[in-house]
Structures are given as structure tokens and as C-alpha cells.
Amino acid sequence: MIMKMDRADRIAAMQKAANDFAKSKEYDHALYETDWNGYSVYIAALESSTSSMCGGYPQYILVSDISTTRWSTLDETSEILSSL
């Protein structure tokens, strides 16, 4: 029997997927940013990051409800930034 996850469990699972993806790419963790176009959007972050640092576009991690986790494309990053 497959049980449906409640909202809190789904959010926790998506955060874990984003953190695992970030760590697999040499980042320390992922920070939730927003929901966009059917994805939860996270920013890949380093412990040494500070708000005063600027190094170009953010590295967005996109996580869908079906647990697909991937980097955003440059076009998607631009659209996400425009939507904030």
C-alpha cells in the first residue's frame, strides 16, 4: 500500500533532495527560494557565502513533486529572477 505524503513530509523530502543534490556538486547545502513553474526552487550555498558576495547568477536547484532534481538552465534562472 502506497501512502500519500502529507504537505510537511513532501516539503521535507524536497529539501532533502535539494541538499543531497547540492552536496553532490560540492556545495554545503540548499536554501529554499520560491516555487516556480511547478518546481520548488533552491539556491546552492556554501558555508562561506555571505550576502555581500556577488559572483554572477545564483545556482538554482529545481525539485519537482516527482523528485526530479536538476540545475536550472540559464533561461530558467533569468525567468526565476524576473519572478521574484
N, C-alpha and C positions, 0 to 999 in steps of 0.2 A: 504494500500500500504506500503510495507516494503522498506525503503530506505537503500541503502548501505552506510556504514560509510566510510568517506574518511580516508586517512592514519593518519592524525593528530588526528581525533576523535577516531580511533581504538587504537592508542598509548595511548591517554589519558584514554580511558576506561580500557585498560590493566593495566596501572599504578594505577588507582583507585582500580581495583580488587586486585592487589598485596598489596596495602596499607591497604585495608579493611581486607584482609586475615591476614596480619602481626599484625594489631591491635587486631584482634580476638584471636590471640595467645600470647598476652601480649608484643608484640614489638611495637615500636613507629611508624615505617614506613618501606617502602621497597625502596631499591635503585636499579635502573636498572644496570645490569652487562653485559649481552650479549644476543644474540639469539643463540639457540642451539636446534637441533633436532626437529624443529617445535614449540618450546616454546620460549617465552620471559622469561629470567632468571633474577630474582631479589634477592637481599640479604636482609634478615630480619635484621633490625637495631634498636638499642636502642640509645636514645639521648646521653647517657653516653659513647657510644662507641668511641674509638679513634683508629687511625691507628697503634699505638704501642701495642695495646692489642692483645693477642693471646689466644684463648680458644678452639682450635680444628678446625674442619671443619666448613666452613660457612653454615648457614641455608639458603638454596636456596628455593625460591618460584618459581614454574613453572606456567606460564599462557599461555594458548593456545588461538588461534583466536576464538574458540567457547566458550570462557570464563570459561574454566575449570581451577580452581586454586587449587594447591596442593603443599605439600612439595616434594622435590626431594628425591629419595632413596639414600642410601649410594653409590651404584654403579653409579647412575646418577651423584651424586656430584663429584665422582672421575673422571668420564668422562668429566664433565664440566670443572673441574680444569685442566685436561690434555689438553683441547682445548684452554685454554686462553694463 
